[in-house]
Every structure is written in structure tokens, then in C-alpha cells.
């Protein structure tokens, strides 16, 4: 799937915020590659996480290109340092 899928899915306006799930990860090739490479994985609750436990942030709409393609950036609201205390004490759900 491509960004065309996203444009077609949300013809009027793309969503302001997207959470990556097992059902939509194919629409986000960079995250699908990270999953394939083992750098991120889904927990038992279906939340995508980095290997040290921090959740992959929601994707926030930052702009819409002239061609109508939405551009997203990952939110860092729930991020924590891989070498920090939260990572050391993290227990996988």
C-alpha cells in the first residue's frame, strides 16, 4: 500500500493523528521495514513498541504537499531513553 491509499481513504482530509496497528502497518513502509528487521514489535495488547519498550509514537500530520500527499512525523510524547531507568524497569505487556 502507498500514500495514495491514505489519500483515497481520507478523500476530504487526512487524519490529524494515526496510530500504527497490525491492520494499517502496510500503509507505512518505513515502519513495516523496522518490523521486518526486528527493530520494533507488537506487544500482547497490539501496541507497536521499540525493542527497549518505548511505544512507537502516533503519527502526527505535519503538512499536506502540493500534490495532496499528507506528511506525518512520529510523536515523541511517550518516548523514553533506551539506556534510562524506564527502559531498565520496563515489563512487556
N, C-alpha and C positions, 0 to 999 in steps of 0.2 A: 504494500500500500504506500501511497505517497501523500504529499501535502495536497494534491488535487483531491484526494479522498476527504481530507479535512475541509477544504473549501466547499466541496459538494455536500458534505454532511451538514454544514452550517452555512447554507446559502446566503442568508441575510447578514449574519455577523458571527465570526468565530467566537468560541467561548473565551472568557477572560482568564479562566483558570482551568487546567486539566490535570487530573491525577492519572498517572500511568497504571494500568491494570493488565492482567493477563489477556483481557479481551481487546485492548487497544494498543498494546506494545508494538505490534506490527506496523502501526502508523508512525512510529518514531524510530527510524533506522539506527540512529546513534545509540539509543538505549537498548534496542534489540541486539546490537553488536556487543555491548557491555554484558548483557545477559548471556549471550552465546560464549563470550570469552571468560565467563565465570567471575567477573568483577562486581556484579550485582546479582541478587537473587530474591525470590519472593519468600516471605515468612509464611507461617501457617495461617495467618489472617488475610493473606493476599496482598500485603503491603510490600512494595519493592524497596529493598534496602541494599546499601553498600556492604561489603563484607565485614566491616568493623561494626555494623549495626545501625548506623545513621540512616534514616529513611531517605529515599530519593525524593527530593522536593517536588511539590506541584509545579507544573509549568505555567508561567505567567505570560500572558500576551503582552509583548513589548511594543509591537508595531505591526502595521499591515503594509507590505510592499506595494509599489505601484501596480504590479501585476495581480494584486489581490491575495498574494500568499501571506498568511499570518506567520509572524516570527515570535518564538517563545524563548524564555530563559528559565532555568531551574531556580526555584526559590530556595533560599538557604535558611528559612525560618526554623527548621528542626535539625539542622546540621550540627554535628559535634565532631571534634578533632579525633582522628583515628588513634592518636597517642595520648589522648586525655583520659581523665577519670571516668567519664561517661562510657567511653569505649571499653575500658578495662572492666567496668561493672555491668556492662550490657548483658542481658539474658534474652536469648532469642525467643520470641513468642511462638 
